């Protein structure tokens, strides 16, 4: 049931809720691959959201926010 709630949270963009419910599922079953996958997806979505917010600020400050492997 926890993973179903986490899936709904992911689908609706509530990544914090998804993290919470995945962690609850992992308490019950620490070996759950599905819980670990959904937890990873939630953390990735949070990271991507943070990057989208940060890029305009970097541009205003004149800072390159490109990954190191893309810099000259």
MMTF fields as JSON, N, C-alpha, C and O atoms, coordinates in Angstrom:
{
  "mmtfVersion": "1.0.0",
  "mmtfProducer": "UNKNOWN",
  "numBonds": 287,
  "numAtoms": 288,
  "numGroups": 72,
  "numChains": 1,
  "numModels": 1,
  "chainsPerModel": [1],
  "groupsPerChain": [72],
  "chainIdList": ["A"],
  "bondAtomList": [4, 2, 8, 6, 12, 10, 16, 14, 20, 18, 24, 22, 28, 26, 32, 30, 36, 34, 40, 38, 44, 42, 48, 46, 52, 50, 56, 54, 60, 58, 64, 62, 68, 66, 72, 70, 76, 74, 80, 78, 84, 82, 88, 86, 92, 90, 96, 94, 100, 98, 104, 102, 108, 106, 112, 110, 116, 114, 120, 118, 124, 122, 128, 126, 132, 130, 136, 134, 140, 138, 144, 142, 148, 146, 152, 150, 156, 154, 160, 158, 164, 162, 168, 166, 172, 170, 176, 174, 180, 178, 184, 182, 188, 186, 192, 190, 196, 194, 200, 198, 204, 202, 208, 206, 212, 210, 216, 214, 220, 218, 224, 222, 228, 226, 232, 230, 236, 234, 240, 238, 244, 242, 248, 246, 252, 250, 256, 254, 260, 258, 264, 262, 268, 266, 272, 270, 276, 274, 280, 278, 284, 282],
  "bondOrderList": [1, 1, 1, 1, 1, 1, 1, 1, 1, 1, 1, 1, 1, 1, 1, 1, 1, 1, 1, 1, 1, 1, 1, 1, 1, 1, 1, 1, 1, 1, 1, 1, 1, 1, 1, 1, 1, 1, 1, 1, 1, 1, 1, 1, 1, 1, 1, 1, 1, 1, 1, 1, 1, 1, 1, 1, 1, 1, 1, 1, 1, 1, 1, 1, 1, 1, 1, 1, 1, 1, 1],
  "groupList": [{"groupName": "UNK", "atomNameList": ["N", "CA", "C", "O"], "elementList": ["N", "C", "C", "O"], "formalChargeList": [0, 0, 0, 0], "bondAtomList": [1, 0, 2, 1, 3, 2], "bondOrderList": [1, 1, 2], "singleLetterCode": "X", "chemCompType": "L-PEPTIDE LINKING"}],
  "groupTypeList": [0, 0, 0, 0, 0, 0, 0, 0, 0, 0, 0, 0, 0, 0, 0, 0, 0, 0, 0, 0, 0, 0, 0, 0, 0, 0, 0, 0, 0, 0, 0, 0, 0, 0, 0, 0, 0, 0, 0, 0, 0, 0, 0, 0, 0, 0, 0, 0, 0, 0, 0, 0, 0, 0, 0, 0, 0, 0, 0, 0, 0, 0, 0, 0, 0, 0, 0, 0, 0, 0, 0, 0],
  "groupIdList": [1, 2, 3, 4, 5, 6, 7, 8, 9, 10, 11, 12, 13, 14, 15, 16, 17, 18, 19, 20, 21, 22, 23, 24, 25, 26, 27, 28, 29, 30, 31, 32, 33, 34, 35, 36, 37, 38, 39, 40, 41, 42, 43, 44, 45, 46, 47, 48, 49, 50, 51, 52, 53, 54, 55, 56, 57, 58, 59, 60, 61, 62, 63, 64, 65, 66, 67, 68, 69, 70, 71, 72],
  "secStructList": [7, 2, 2, 2, 2, 2, 2, 2, 2, 2, 2, 6, 6, 7, 2, 2, 2, 2, 2, 2, 2, 2, 2, 2, 2, 2, 2, 2, 7, 6, 6, 7, 2, 2, 2, 2, 2, 2, 2, 2, 2, 2, 2, 2, 2, 2, 2, 2, 2, 2, 2, 2, 2, 2, 2, 2, 2, 2, 2, 2, 2, 6, 7, 7, 7, 1, 7, 4, 4, 4, 7, 7],
  "xCoordList": [0.816, 0.0, 0.869, 0.536, 1.982, 2.85, 3.366, 3.454, 3.702, 4.245, 3.193, 3.52, 1.94, 0.874, 0.717, 0.531, 0.792, 0.706, 1.907, 1.759, 3.089, 4.291, 4.141, 4.56, 3.55, 3.356, 2.425, 2.67, 1.362, 0.441, 1.161, 0.984, 1.966, 2.733, 3.659, 3.751, 4.342, 5.231, 4.443, 4.863, 3.318, 2.511, 1.95, 1.694, 1.76, 1.192, 2.245, 1.913, 3.524, 4.599, 4.909, 5.652, 4.36, 4.625, 5.784, 5.598, 6.986, 8.166, 8.503, 9.0, 8.24, 8.494, 7.637, 8.108, 6.382, 5.5, 5.965, 5.908, 6.428, 6.93, 8.122, 8.215, 9.033, 10.196, 9.727, 10.205, 8.807, 8.295, 7.715, 8.068, 6.831, 6.161, 7.101, 6.944, 8.067, 9.056, 9.899, 10.197, 10.271, 11.056, 10.246, 10.792, 8.957, 8.091, 8.035, 8.083, 7.932, 7.892, 9.196, 9.185, 10.309, 11.606, 11.791, 12.57, 11.093, 11.126, 10.47, 10.949, 9.371, 8.649, 9.423, 9.532, 9.965, 10.701, 11.975, 11.954, 13.073, 14.315, 14.897, 15.741, 14.463, 14.989, 14.093, 14.316, 13.096, 12.148, 12.808, 13.161, 12.963, 13.521, 12.604, 13.067, 11.297, 10.326, 10.379, 10.298, 10.514, 10.604, 11.875, 11.855, 12.973, 14.244, 14.187, 14.727, 13.541, 13.41, 12.565, 12.939, 11.432, 10.571, 11.244, 11.077, 11.997, 12.736, 13.77, 13.93, 14.464, 15.452, 14.775, 15.303, 13.624, 12.895, 12.472, 12.537, 12.039, 11.623, 12.806, 12.685, 13.945, 15.127, 15.607, 16.037, 15.541, 15.931, 15.019, 15.49, 13.727, 12.783, 13.055, 12.958, 13.394, 13.723, 14.973, 15.033, 15.968, 17.213, 16.955, 17.444, 16.193, 15.904, 15.147, 15.39, 14.238, 13.489, 14.445, 14.341, 15.359, 16.322, 17.208, 17.515, 17.616, 18.457, 17.692, 18.251, 16.419, 15.613, 15.498, 15.479, 15.42, 15.343, 16.69, 16.741, 17.763, 19.098, 19.661, 20.367, 19.371, 19.979, 19.774, 20.736, 18.566, 18.413, 19.247, 19.751, 19.388, 20.202, 21.668, 22.364, 22.136, 23.517, 23.743, 24.766, 22.796, 22.927, 22.984, 23.789, 22.149, 22.158, 23.488, 23.966, 24.079, 25.34, 26.55, 27.683, 26.311, 27.413, 28.234, 29.416, 27.622, 28.3, 27.878, 26.699, 28.83, 28.507, 28.008, 28.696, 26.813, 26.239, 26.278, 25.645, 27.016, 27.138, 27.983, 28.896, 27.672, 28.508, 29.948, 30.214, 30.87, 32.297, 32.649, 33.507, 32.011, 32.353, 31.897, 32.332, 31.024, 30.575, 31.343, 31.173, 32.179, 32.933, 34.16, 34.754, 34.544, 35.743, 37.03, 38.116],
  "yCoordList": [-1.185, 0.0, 1.262, 2.232, 1.268, 2.437, 2.791, 3.965, 1.776, 2.035, 2.579, 3.339, 2.201, 2.777, 4.261, 5.072, 4.606, 6.02, 6.778, 7.897, 6.175, 6.805, 7.02, 8.053, 6.059, 6.187, 7.352, 8.1, 7.508, 8.627, 9.943, 10.914, 9.975, 11.19, 11.547, 12.713, 10.557, 10.821, 11.338, 12.288, 10.721, 11.098, 12.511, 13.172, 12.97, 14.302, 15.341, 16.479, 14.946, 15.897, 16.156, 17.085, 15.361, 15.539, 14.64, 13.595, 15.07, 14.234, 14.017, 12.953, 15.002, 14.84, 13.728, 12.935, 13.672, 12.602, 11.254, 10.256, 11.226, 9.971, 9.459, 8.266, 10.361, 9.964, 9.386, 8.335, 10.065, 9.61, 8.199, 7.33, 7.969, 6.674, 5.566, 4.417, 5.89, 4.874, 4.467, 3.288, 5.445, 5.125, 4.284, 3.391, 4.556, 3.725, 2.299, 1.34, 2.159, 0.825, 0.075, -1.14, 0.788, 0.149, -0.305, -1.22, 0.315, -0.159, -1.538, -2.432, -1.69, -2.962, -4.023, -5.168, -3.63, -4.573, -3.891, -3.273, -3.997, -3.317, -3.764, -3.069, -4.903, -5.418, -5.098, -5.62, -4.257, -3.957, -3.148, -1.983, -3.782, -3.089, -2.001, -0.951, -2.246, -1.255, 0.003, 1.119, -0.181, 0.974, 1.762, 2.993, 1.062, 1.746, 2.484, 3.584, 1.892, 2.54, 3.804, 4.853, 3.705, 4.886, 5.963, 7.155, 5.547, 6.505, 7.234, 8.45, 6.491, 7.11, 8.071, 9.154, 7.704, 8.587, 9.869, 10.952, 9.749, 10.936, 11.865, 13.08, 11.3, 12.132, 12.768, 13.922, 12.049, 12.601, 13.754, 14.781, 13.593, 14.665, 15.904, 17.028, 15.704, 16.849, 17.554, 18.783, 16.787, 17.358, 18.152, 19.273, 17.582, 18.269, 19.568, 20.574, 19.549, 20.76, 21.822, 22.996, 21.421, 22.36, 22.958, 24.15, 22.146, 22.646, 23.665, 24.695, 23.395, 24.351, 25.692, 26.742, 25.666, 26.905, 27.622, 28.851, 26.865, 27.429, 28.044, 29.05, 27.472, 27.934, 29.427, 30.097, 29.977, 31.415, 32.269, 33.325, 31.815, 32.561, 32.547, 33.552, 31.416, 31.324, 32.289, 32.972, 32.341, 33.231, 34.693, 35.467, 35.071, 36.442, 36.79, 37.92, 35.813, 36.047, 35.874, 36.127, 35.444, 35.242, 34.006, 33.941, 33.032, 31.795, 30.689, 30.565, 29.895, 28.758, 27.613, 27.163, 27.153, 26.032, 24.748, 23.755, 24.773, 23.561, 22.537, 22.899, 21.265, 20.241, 20.348, 20.834, 19.907, 20.015, 19.375, 19.891, 18.261, 17.571, 18.34, 18.024, 19.352, 20.143, 21.465, 22.188, 21.774, 23.042, 22.901, 21.826, 24.006, 23.942, 23.779, 23.711],
  "zCoordList": [0.0, 0.0, 0.0, -0.682, 0.756, 0.798, -0.597, -0.956, -1.37, -2.699, -3.655, -4.566, -3.459, -4.279, -3.975, -4.882, -2.71, -2.324, -2.89, -3.381, -2.823, -3.374, -4.878, -5.399, -5.574, -7.021, -7.342, -8.288, -6.561, -6.768, -6.499, -7.234, -5.454, -5.151, -6.308, -6.691, -6.863, -7.995, -9.193, -9.853, -9.467, -10.624, -10.499, -11.505, -9.271, -9.054, -8.691, -8.359, -8.756, -8.512, -7.053, -6.737, -6.162, -4.734, -4.334, -3.71, -4.708, -4.52, -3.048, -2.677, -2.219, -0.786, -0.201, 0.615, -0.617, -0.173, -0.681, 0.037, -1.928, -2.498, -1.702, -1.413, -1.348, -0.543, 0.791, 1.221, 1.432, 2.731, 2.638, 3.436, 1.673, 1.581, 1.129, 1.543, 0.293, -0.091, 1.117, 1.31, 1.914, 3.112, 4.087, 4.735, 4.199, 5.051, 4.519, 5.29, 3.188, 2.577, 2.825, 3.025, 2.812, 3.038, 4.483, 4.747, 5.405, 6.794, 6.869, 7.567, 6.14, 6.133, 5.355, 5.794, 4.182, 3.333, 2.819, 1.754, 3.558, 3.179, 1.836, 1.27, 1.325, 0.065, -1.133, -2.225, -0.943, -2.019, -3.13, -2.949, -4.264, -5.423, -5.935, -6.381, -5.873, -6.351, -5.48, -5.992, -4.168, -3.268, -3.547, -3.563, -3.765, -4.054, -5.39, -5.51, -6.393, -7.692, -7.583, -8.109, -6.906, -6.759, -5.912, -6.17, -4.911, -4.092, -4.948, -4.839, -5.792, -6.685, -7.653, -7.905, -8.198, -9.113, -8.404, -8.985, -7.154, -6.399, -6.152, -6.307, -5.769, -5.543, -6.844, -6.84, -7.939, -9.238, -9.629, -10.118, -9.42, -9.745, -8.896, -9.388, -7.633, -6.767, -7.262, -7.27, -7.674, -8.181, -9.459, -9.602, -10.385, -11.642, -11.383, -12.051, -10.424, -10.081, -9.524, -9.879, -8.668, -8.095, -9.181, -9.148, -10.13, -11.222, -12.054, -12.431, -12.348, -13.131, -12.403, -13.045, -11.079, -10.311, -10.259, -10.231, -10.246, -10.08, -11.361, -11.29, -12.518, -13.763, -14.047, -14.423, -13.884, -14.124, -13.16, -13.542, -11.922, -10.955, -11.353, -11.213, -11.847, -12.322, -13.478, -13.535, -14.387, -15.536, -15.084, -15.602, -14.135, -13.621, -12.959, -13.065, -12.279, -11.577, -12.495, -12.087, -13.728, -14.656, -14.348, -14.687, -13.714, -13.339, -14.298, -14.629, -14.738, -15.591, -14.729, -13.813, -15.029, -14.283, -15.1, -14.74, -16.188, -17.005, -16.253, -15.511, -16.449, -15.814, -16.271, -17.37, -15.454, -15.751, -17.077, -17.793, -17.43, -18.672, -19.909, -21.016, -19.748, -20.88, -21.01, -21.991, -20.029, -20.069, -20.938, -21.023, -21.594, -22.449, -21.641, -22.216]
}
